[in-house]
Structure formats: C-alpha cells, structure tokens
C-alpha cells in the first residue's frame, strides 16, 4: 500500500516513521498508522525513515603484523532507533559512509597488531572491537548497530598459495613419519615371527629326532626279544637298510622333476648304516647329557 499523504492527513505504513516539522522546525515523530496534520499551523512531513534492519557490506584492505596484505569482508546490520529518529534524520546525511569510515578506522588500527594466523583465529575479536566502537559513535546519531559479521578474510593470492604449500609439506612430512613407524613395526614383527618360527622349527626337529630314537630303541628291543640269537647291532643294521630303501622309494615316487645322484651298493649301504648309527648314538648321548 505504501505511505500516502494529503493536505490534512497521512497514512504511514508499518516499519516506518515520519518526521513532522512545524514552520521548518522539528515538531514530532509520527508513528505508523493514520496521522492528522494541520497545514494551517505550519505542520508538514519533512521525510520518512525506515526502522527495518538494514545491512551494509564493507570490504577493507589492510595488512597484518607480518606484512601480509589482506581484504576483510564485513557485514554490518543496523537500524534506526525509533525514539531518536529525529537525530538519525537531521544529524547524518549519509549514514552508510559514516559507518564505513568507522569500520575502516577500527579495523586498520587493530589488524596490523596481529599476524595472519592470529587474524584468522581472532576474527571474532576484530568484529567485537568494531561493534563496540560503532555502537558508541552511531548511537549518538540515532542508529543502533545490531550485529557485525566478519564474513571472509582474503589474503593475497601468492600468500594463499604459499600457505597451501606449507600445509601440504607439513602433512607430507607427518605422513612420512607415520609410514616410517609403520614399516619399523612391520620389520620388527616380521623378525619376531621369523625368530619364533625358527625356534619352533628347532623344537620340532628335536622332538622328531627324539621320537625316531625312541621308536628305533623300541623296535630293536622288541625284535631282539622275539627273535633269538640276534644282537641289537644286527637289528639296527636291518632297520637302517630298510629305512635306506624306503628313502630311495620315496625319492622315486616323488612328483617333482628332480634328479639326485647318490652312491649305491652293498658297501655304501654298510657305510650309510654306520653313519646313521653313529648319529643316533650321538643324539642319545647329547639328550642324556642335557637331562
């Protein structure tokens, strides 16, 4: 519908106030709704003010303590104080420029005291300092500063690329440390596994030899008792020869294409029996010493 006026009355829409003058001098502030004016007494509407929340975007270019040029994007939200509408109407001709000037002044005084990293971490402190200064100054002119938002901090493009490279290098360094630690743990665990496997393998071989020795001992004693006139040595020779031929048979039945040359003959069989017997006796002797 909008604001409508005639000679003697006027309708002021919601979220607006009208400044009424009498003979060129401020008389009163007309509230939203229907209002009567007396033109014969010199009353007239000098102007309208909106009491809605307004937003002003300001971009500030300044530098930090470590000589990095940055741009700050600020959003200032303000409104006219209804009770002080006359001050807002008469005191300031261009409130946006006034607000922008104070934002420039406060930001350029505060930001050069901070490093770039501190500015990113404490941008809320910058917004708070600007808000306090604007509230104190603009309140005298009939304006209320509601919020100040530090929307963005934009460093120089070369600085941003350098920061990204530094961050990437730090992450690569950290990744290398973790990778080295992982490889170290892997090697240690592998060495521990190999040592444990060798130990268990040795235990298995020792138990295998002990079992073979016990089995041969039982076979020799059993054969000697059941067959009269045989000595333990003869039984041992028979068992060794049997084992020798079983080994040759296993080699012949193996599916692997492997050729093995071994000496074979009656004399060689006796020599092999002697070697095996000596080995078994040494194993039994060593086991007895350990026990």
C-alpha positions in Angstrom: 0.0 0.0 0.0 2.8 2.4 0.9 2.8 5.8 2.6 0.1 8.1 1.4 -0.5 11.8 2.4 -2.9 14.5 1.6 -3.2 18.1 2.9 -4.7 17.3 6.3 -3.8 13.6 6.9 -1.5 10.8 6.0 -1.1 7.0 6.4 2.3 5.8 7.4 3.0 2.1 6.8 4.5 -0.3 9.3 8.3 -0.2 10.0 8.4 3.5 9.1 8.2 6.7 11.0 7.7 10.3 9.6 9.5 13.4 10.7 7.0 16.2 11.1 8.1 19.8 11.1 6.3 23.0 12.0 7.3 26.1 10.2 10.6 24.4 9.2 11.4 23.3 12.8 11.2 19.7 14.1 7.9 19.1 15.8 7.4 15.4 16.4 7.8 11.9 15.1 4.7 10.4 13.6 4.1 6.7 14.3 2.9 4.1 11.8 -0.8 4.4 11.0 -3.2 7.2 10.4 -2.0 10.7 11.3 -3.6 14.1 11.2 -1.6 17.2 10.2 -2.5 20.9 10.5 -1.1 22.7 7.5 -2.7 26.0 8.7 -0.4 25.7 11.7 2.6 25.1 9.5 2.8 21.3 10.0 4.2 19.2 7.2 6.0 15.8 6.7 9.7 16.5 6.2 10.7 13.0 5.4 10.3 9.3 6.2 12.7 6.8 7.9 12.6 3.1 7.8 13.1 1.2 11.1 13.8 -2.1 9.4 17.1 -3.9 9.9 19.5 -2.8 7.1 22.7 -4.4 6.0 25.9 -2.8 4.8 28.7 -4.8 3.2 32.1 -3.3 3.6 35.4 -4.5 2.2 38.6 -3.4 4.0 42.1 -3.7 2.6 44.8 -3.6 5.2 48.0 -5.6 6.2 48.9 -7.7 9.2 51.8 -7.5 11.5 53.9 -9.9 9.3 53.3 -7.6 6.3 50.6 -9.7 4.6 48.0 -7.7 2.7 44.5 -9.0 3.3 41.0 -8.0 2.4 38.3 -8.2 5.1 34.6 -8.6 4.1 32.3 -7.3 6.9 28.6 -7.2 7.1 27.1 -4.5 9.4 23.5 -4.8 10.4 21.9 -1.6 11.8 18.6 0.1 12.2 17.1 3.5 13.1 16.2 3.9 16.8 12.5 5.0 16.7 12.8 7.2 19.7 15.8 9.0 18.2 14.5 9.2 14.6 15.0 13.0 14.6 18.7 12.6 15.3 19.0 10.0 12.5 17.2 12.3 10.1 19.0 15.6 10.9 22.4 14.6 12.1 23.7 12.4 9.3 23.3 13.0 5.6 24.9 9.7 4.6 24.9 7.1 7.4 26.4 4.4 5.2 29.5 6.4 4.5 29.8 7.2 8.2 29.6 3.6 9.3 32.1 2.6 6.6 34.6 5.2 7.7 34.5 4.0 11.3 34.8 0.4 10.3 37.9 1.3 8.2 39.4 3.2 11.1 39.0 0.5 13.8 40.0 -2.5 11.5 43.1 -0.7 10.2 44.1 0.1 13.7 43.6 -3.4 15.1 44.6 -5.8 12.3 48.2 -4.6 11.9 48.8 -5.8 15.5 48.1 -9.4 14.6 49.9 -12.0 12.5 47.9 -13.6 9.7 47.3 -16.8 11.7 46.1 -14.7 14.7 43.8 -12.8 12.4 42.1 -16.0 11.3 41.9 -17.3 14.9 40.7 -14.0 16.4 38.4 -12.5 13.7 35.7 -12.5 16.3 37.7 -10.1 18.4 38.1 -7.8 15.4 34.3 -7.8 14.8 33.7 -7.2 18.5 36.0 -4.2 18.6 34.3 -2.7 15.5 30.9 -3.3 17.1 31.8 -1.6 20.4 33.2 1.5 18.5 30.2 1.8 16.2 27.7 1.4 19.0 29.3 4.2 20.9 29.5 6.6 18.0 26.4 5.8 15.9 24.2 5.7 19.0 24.6 9.4 19.3 23.2 9.8 15.8 20.1 7.7 16.4 21.4 4.4 14.9 21.6 1.0 16.6 24.3 -1.4 15.5 22.8 -4.9 15.8 25.4 -7.3 14.5 28.8 -7.2 12.8 29.8 -10.3 10.9 33.4 -10.9 9.7 32.3 -12.8 6.6 35.6 -13.5 5.0 39.4 -12.9 5.2 41.1 -13.0 1.8 44.9 -12.9 1.8 46.9 -12.1 -1.3 46.8 -15.0 -3.8 50.5 -15.6 -3.6 50.3 -15.8 0.2 47.4 -18.3 -0.1 49.4 -20.5 -2.5 52.4 -20.3 -0.1 50.2 -21.3 2.9 48.7 -24.2 1.0 52.2 -25.4 0.0 53.4 -25.1 3.6 50.4 -27.1 4.8 50.9 -29.8 2.2 54.6 -30.1 3.0 53.8 -30.5 6.7 51.2 -33.1 6.0 53.7 -35.0 3.8 56.3 -34.8 6.5 53.8 -36.2 9.0 52.7 -38.9 6.6 56.4 -39.9 6.1 56.9 -40.2 9.9 53.8 -42.4 10.2 54.9 -44.5 7.2 58.4 -45.0 8.7 56.9 -46.0 12.1 54.6 -48.5 10.3 57.5 -50.0 8.3 59.5 -50.2 11.5 56.8 -52.1 13.3 56.3 -54.3 10.3 60.0 -55.2 10.2 60.2 -55.8 14.0 57.1 -58.1 13.9 58.5 -59.9 10.9 61.8 -60.5 12.7 60.0 -61.7 15.8 57.9 -64.0 13.7 61.0 -65.4 11.9 62.7 -65.9 15.2 59.7 -67.6 16.7 59.3 -69.8 13.6 63.0 -70.9 13.8 62.7 -71.6 17.5 59.5 -73.7 16.9 61.2 -75.4 13.9 64.2 -76.3 16.1 61.9 -77.7 18.8 60.0 -79.7 16.2 63.2 -81.2 14.7 64.5 -82.1 18.2 61.2 -83.8 19.0 61.2 -85.6 15.7 64.7 -86.9 16.3 63.8 -87.9 19.8 60.7 -89.7 18.5 62.8 -91.5 15.9 65.4 -92.5 18.5 62.7 -93.8 20.9 61.0 -95.7 18.1 64.2 -97.3 16.9 65.0 -98.3 20.5 61.7 -99.9 21.0 61.9 -101.8 17.7 65.4 -103.1 18.5 64.4 -104.3 21.9 61.2 -105.9 20.7 62.9 -107.6 17.8 65.8 -108.9 20.0 63.4 -110.4 22.5 61.2 -112.1 19.8 64.0 -113.4 17.6 66.5 -115.4 19.5 70.2 -115.3 18.5 70.1 -111.7 17.2 72.0 -108.9 18.6 71.0 -105.2 18.8 73.6 -104.3 16.3 72.2 -106.7 13.7 68.7 -105.4 14.3 70.0 -101.9 13.9 71.6 -102.7 10.6 68.4 -104.3 9.3 66.4 -101.3 10.3 68.9 -98.8 8.8 68.9 -100.8 5.5 65.1 -100.8 5.5 65.0 -97.1 6.1 67.5 -96.6 3.3 65.4 -98.4 0.7 62.3 -96.7 1.9 64.0 -93.3 1.3 65.0 -94.3 -2.2 61.5 -95.5 -2.9 60.1 -92.1 -1.7 62.5 -90.3 -3.9 61.5 -92.4 -6.9 57.8 -91.8 -6.3 58.2 -88.0 -5.9 56.3 -86.0 -8.4 58.9 -83.3 -8.6 61.3 -83.4 -11.6 64.5 -83.5 -9.5 67.5 -85.7 -10.2 69.6 -86.8 -7.2 72.8 -88.8 -7.6 73.7 -90.9 -4.6 76.2 -93.8 -4.2 74.6 -97.2 -4.1 75.9 -100.7 -3.5 76.4 -103.2 -0.6 79.4 -101.3 0.7 77.7 -98.0 0.6 74.7 -99.4 2.4 77.0 -100.5 5.2 78.7 -97.1 5.4 75.3 -95.4 5.5 74.3 -97.7 8.3 77.4 -96.8 10.2 76.8 -93.1 9.8 73.2 -93.3 10.8 74.1 -95.5 13.9 76.8 -93.0 15.0 74.4 -90.1 14.5 71.7 -91.8 16.6 74.2 -92.7 19.3 75.5 -89.1 19.4 71.9 -87.8 19.7 71.1 -90.2 22.5 74.3 -89.2 24.3 73.6 -85.5 23.9 70.0 -85.9 25.1 71.3 -87.8 28.2 73.8 -85.0 29.0 71.0 -82.4 28.7 68.8 -84.3 31.1 
